[in-house]
Amino acid sequence: MNSIWYSSYMAYDLDFRNRVLEYVTAGHSKKETCALF
């Protein structure tokens, strides 16, 4: 596996999780979040 591709993927995954967490903690319900993602 290409380590550069893997590290960039991991960075994107972490960023995506952080965005989801921010969206959830912004006051949206889990049901809306699941529907969006």
N, C-alpha and C positions, 0 to 999 in steps of 0.2 A: 504493500500500500504506500502511496506517495505521502510522505510525512507532511509536506507543505499543504497538500490538499486536505489532509486529515486535520491538521491544526487549524486551518481556516474554517473547516466545517465545524469543529468544536467551538471556535469563537463565535460563529454564526448561531450555533445551537444555544450557547449560553446567552447571547444577546436576545434571541427569540424568547427564551424562558424568562429573562428579566422583563421583557415587554409584556408578556402574559401576566407575570406577577404584578407589575405596575397597573395593568388594566383591571385585574381582579381587586387589588387593594384600592382602586379608585372608586369603588362602591358598586361595581357591577355584580350581578348574581352569577353563580356558577353555571346556571342553565344558559344564560346569554353567552357566557364565555365558550361553553361547549358548542353552542350553535355557530359561533363565529369561527372557531378553530376546528 
